[in-house]
Amino acid sequence: MPLLHADRLQIQVLVDNVTDSLSSSPPWVTREWVALQRRGMRLTTGGSLCCANHGLSLVITAHGPNGPRTMLFDGGPVDYAVERNGVRLGIDFGAIDAAMLSHGHWDHAGGIPSALRMIRAGNGAKDVPLYLHPGMFHERAGRQSDGGVLPQDRVPNPKQWRDFGADPVVTDQPLTCLDDLFFVSGEIPRLTSYENGLAGQVRRIADDAPWEPDPLMMDERFLAVHVKDKGLVVFSACSHAGIVNVLHHARTCFPGVKLHAALGGFHLAGPTEAAIPETVRDLGQFGLDFIIPAHCTGWRAVNALERAFGEAVVVPAAVGKGFDL
């Protein structure tokens, strides 16, 4: 699909599991405390800082021929994280042109209603395009060791999203948007033998329907931007499809285009830790300049990635960090 080059790509981490303003970073990364000082912080207190929370939300701005276009990629788990961090980081919510929910999990959807309210407060109450997959609205749960299930908070349906101020774009097909600067993928083919999704996840299609296995999360999609003279930056919020499968599909979608960076949650914590060796091994084939793990990647995988590729390539995300690619 046609994808225009962005001259510059800016990424602001709005919500992430981790807070880390002390570790050194390369010059193209801005740490949270530096960003807050630029915003006028003159006294370091707990109340002046961002909060970490289990989830992910990124504010992504691509600078193209017609000016900057901004996408909200997921909204984290809860309203207060978006509100607290957005205010402290000085996010111009009114400049956000569209939003995307990467897959149907509460820790990525829960803060989007609050974000939509803040966007509409700054854009003249215009509805916000929100890219959704039709498979993300079923109720989901995790199978427990005793055979029962622990339900998850549901993703709002399209009518509910409209009530929140969104203009839902519900499709499982790939598309470009915002002046063709952003690519929203279709469903991600599963090619590897070791990326098996989320074991124990179940879903039901109605309140009185039986729970059925749902490990593969086929509603998950990635977002991509092509940065001029650098290559494709791939955003994978949770990588239930497997980050190697994600990058294989990105390369298939854009043959001949260099893969510049992968940023997001790689879901290599918990039961999926068993896939760390194969994942690290196979990531080497993509020639990534930067690997930016976040959210659900897990400390064991982050350490394994750094050992394999070095700290010049592996630059962990954290809440409040800004990346200029």
ABEGO torsion letter per residue (X at the ends): XBBBBBABBBBBBABBABBBAABBBBAABBBAAAAAAAAGBABBBAAABBBBBBEBBBBBBBBBAAEBBBBBBEAEABAAAAAAAAAAAGBBAAABABBBBABBBAAAAAAAAAAAAAAAAAAGGBBBBBBBBAAAABBBBBBBAAGBBBBBBBBBBAAAAAAAGBBBBBBABBBBBGGGABBBBBBBBBABAABAEBBGBBBBABAABBBBBBAAGAABBBBBBBBBGAEBBBBBAAGAAEAAAAAAAAAAABBGBBBABBBEBAGABEAAAAAAAAAAAAAAAAGBABBBBBEAAEAAAAAAAAAAAEAAABBBBBBGBBBBX
